[in-house]
Amino acid sequence: VHNRILFGVANQWVLLRTVLESLGIVFDASRETIEAS
């Protein structure tokens, strides 16, 4: 049971990191576009 809880927490962190990385990529791309124009 304890392992399942840890696995769930780890899954949430992986998901969160993936979302944050995606947002960071989008943010960087939009910032470059603004600077270029």
Protein Blocks (a to p, Z undefined) as FASTA:
>chain_A
ZZmmmmmmmmmmmmmmmmmmmmmmmmmmmmmmmmmZZ
